Every structure is written in structure tokens, then in C-alpha cells.
């Protein structure tokens, strides 16, 4: 896949994180509006994929859990930006967060 140089890709491994994603994704999109956010679903059995889709987030899925390392590699392979940052789905963004 050709890499875009216009932004950063934020890769987030995910295993049954629907509740956390629902709270995190709107804040992350607001804090990093130019970033590609890519969630790697590592075999979740909850609503994680649905939540991502509701927030307009790209998802790549493993059919079963392969572990965080494999999810990070999958995310890096599917990211479209030149730069990639991994983030935990437990990440919290405070109201005072600044992208400057």
C-alpha cells in the first residue's frame, strides 16, 4: 500500500474494548483531526467493530486473537501514512490536551 505523507497513522490494537473505544474515539478524532486512526480488532467478541464503524474509524480484523504484537504489525502494514504511532485503547485524553 502506498504511504501518504500528509499525516500520521494511529494504530490501536483492540480486544473487547467497545466501551473504551466509544469514549475515546470522539476525543482522539478531535485532538488529532488530520490523523488516520486504524483500530486492529484482535478477535473481539463484543461491539468493538460496530463502535469503530459508528465513529467512522477504519478497522482491520483478525478472525481470532493473535496477540498485541501481531495486531501492531497488522496495523503497521495497513496504515496509509508515512509515520505510525501505536496507542492503547485505554488511552485517556484530558480536556486540556493540545495538539500544538
C-alpha positions as CSV (number, residue, x, y, z in Angstrom):
1,X,0.0,0.0,0.0
2,X,1.4,3.4,-1.0
3,X,2.1,5.7,2.0
4,X,0.7,9.1,2.3
5,X,3.0,11.8,3.7
6,X,0.2,14.2,4.8
7,X,-0.4,12.8,8.3
8,X,0.2,10.2,10.9
9,X,-1.5,6.9,11.4
10,X,-2.5,6.0,14.9
11,X,-2.7,2.2,15.2
12,X,-4.8,0.8,18.1
13,X,-4.8,-2.9,18.9
14,X,-8.2,-3.8,20.3
15,X,-9.6,-6.9,22.1
16,X,-13.1,-6.4,23.5
17,X,-12.8,-2.6,24.1
18,X,-16.2,-1.3,22.9
19,X,-16.9,0.8,26.0
20,X,-13.4,2.3,26.0
21,X,-13.5,3.0,22.2
22,X,-16.9,4.7,22.4
23,X,-15.5,7.2,25.0
24,X,-12.0,7.5,23.4
25,X,-12.6,7.8,19.6
26,X,-14.5,11.1,19.5
27,X,-11.8,12.8,21.7
28,X,-9.0,11.3,19.7
29,X,-10.6,12.5,16.4
30,X,-11.0,16.0,17.9
31,X,-7.4,16.0,19.2
32,X,-5.9,14.7,16.0
33,X,-8.2,15.6,13.2
34,X,-5.6,15.0,10.4
35,X,-4.5,11.6,11.7
36,X,-5.6,8.3,10.2
37,X,-7.0,6.2,13.1
38,X,-6.8,2.5,12.5
39,X,-8.2,0.0,15.0
40,X,-6.9,-3.6,14.7
41,X,-9.7,-5.8,16.1
42,X,-7.8,-8.8,17.5
43,X,-10.7,-11.2,17.6
44,X,-13.2,-9.2,19.7
45,X,-16.5,-10.7,20.6
46,X,-18.1,-7.5,21.8
47,X,-19.3,-4.5,19.8
48,X,-15.8,-3.1,19.2
49,X,-16.1,-3.2,15.4
50,X,-19.6,-1.7,15.4
51,X,-18.4,1.2,17.7
52,X,-15.5,2.0,15.4
53,X,-17.8,2.0,12.4
54,X,-20.2,4.3,14.1
55,X,-17.4,6.8,14.7
56,X,-16.1,6.5,11.1
57,X,-12.9,4.7,12.1
58,X,-11.1,2.2,9.9
59,X,-10.9,-1.4,11.2
60,X,-8.8,-4.4,10.2
61,X,-9.8,-7.6,11.9
62,X,-8.1,-10.8,12.9
63,X,-10.6,-13.8,13.0
64,X,-9.2,-14.9,16.4
65,X,-6.9,-13.2,18.9
66,X,-3.2,-13.3,17.7
67,X,-1.9,-11.0,20.5
68,X,-1.0,-7.4,20.7
69,X,2.3,-7.7,18.8
70,X,0.5,-9.3,15.8
71,X,-2.1,-6.6,16.0
72,X,0.5,-3.8,15.9
73,X,2.2,-5.5,12.9
74,X,-1.1,-5.8,11.1
75,X,-1.8,-2.1,11.8
76,X,1.6,-1.0,10.5
77,X,1.1,-3.0,7.3
78,X,-2.3,-1.4,6.7
79,X,-1.5,2.2,7.8
80,X,-1.5,4.7,4.9
81,X,0.6,7.4,6.4
82,X,4.4,7.7,6.4
83,X,4.5,7.9,10.2
84,X,2.8,5.4,12.5
85,X,2.1,5.7,16.2
86,X,0.7,2.9,18.3
87,X,-1.8,3.7,21.1
88,X,-3.6,1.7,23.8
89,X,-7.4,1.7,23.7
90,X,-7.3,2.5,27.4
91,X,-5.7,5.9,26.5
92,X,-7.4,8.9,28.1
93,X,-7.3,12.4,26.7
94,X,-7.9,15.2,29.1
95,X,-9.9,18.3,28.3
96,X,-6.7,20.3,28.4
97,X,-4.9,18.3,25.7
98,X,-3.4,20.4,23.0
99,X,-2.1,19.3,19.6
100,X,0.2,22.4,19.3
